C-alpha cells in the first residue's frame, strides 16, 4: 500500500476516530482512493480500532464508578435513582441499578467516550462507558429501565438512541417506570412534601414569559418551567407551546410562592395534546 494511503488511514484513525466510516473506491484507471466522505461506487473500509481500557475498581451507584487509575466517572446522558447515603433514604430503583451495574462492571475493563464537557462541577469525569464486548452501558441502563435520560447540552452524543430506549422501557412498564414515584403528577398535586427527587409533572401551558436570561412556561399559578436563553437553540419555537398540555421531566425546586423546573433539552418535555 502506498505511503500516502497509509498516512491518510493513520490520520483518520488517530484524529477522526469517532467518524462514521472511511470509504474506498477504484477509479477508471485502476487507482484506489480513500475518503471520509461517501463517493459513487465507494465501499466502507473496515478499520480495527484501538482503544485504551481501564479496570473498574468501585461502583458507587447506578451512574457513578471509579477506575483503577483513580478517576471518578459519571455516566453521561442518564440518571439513576439515588441509593441511601448521608441520611438520605434510597429512592425506588436505586439499589437495583447499583446491583446491576456492579455485576456488569466491577473488576472488568471498560473504555470511555467523552463529549464536549469532560468534567462536571463535582470534578467527576463525564463519559459514555463501553465494555470490552462493546456493550454501551449508559444505553443498557436506560433500555433495561434502570435509568432515565438526563441530557445536559452541549453533551448530545447518543441522545437519540438514549431517548428511544427510554420511550421503549417506559412503554413496556419495566424498571423504574413501574414504581409509583415515577408516575406523573398534575401541577395541582405538587406540594412541599412530594417535590423531592426526579419528577414527571403534567399541566397545560397557560402563559409564556420571556426575560433577558430565560423563558418561563407557566403551567399553573404555582408551577413554571424555566428554559435559559442559551438552550433555546435546542427547542422549536417556544411560543407554539402556549395552550398545549405537556409533561415535563426533571427536578422540582422551590421558587418564590411556588415551584419551578429547569429544562435544558426538548427530550425532557412531551406534548400530550
Secondary structure as UniProt FT lines:
FT   HELIX           3..15
FT   TURN            17..18
FT   STRAND          22..26
FT   TURN            28..29
FT   STRAND          32..35
FT   TURN            40..41
FT   STRAND          43..45
FT   STRAND          54..61
FT   TURN            62..63
FT   STRAND          64..67
FT   TURN            68..69
FT   STRAND          72..75
FT   TURN            76..77
FT   STRAND          78..80
FT   TURN            86..87
FT   TURN            92..93
FT   HELIX           94..105
FT   TURN            106..107
FT   STRAND          109..113
FT   TURN            121..122
FT   STRAND          125..131
FT   TURN            132..133
FT   HELIX           137..143
FT   TURN            144..145
FT   STRAND          147..149
FT   TURN            153..154
FT   TURN            157..158
FT   HELIX           159..172
FT   HELIX           175..178
FT   HELIX           180..182
FT   STRAND          185..186
FT   HELIX           187..189
FT   TURN            192..194
FT   STRAND          198..204
FT   STRAND          207..210
FT   STRAND          214..218
FT   STRAND          223..228
FT   HELIX           229..234
FT   HELIX           238..241
FT   TURN            242..243
FT   STRAND          245..255
FT   TURN            256..257
FT   STRAND          258..262
FT   HELIX           266..268
FT   STRAND          269..271
//
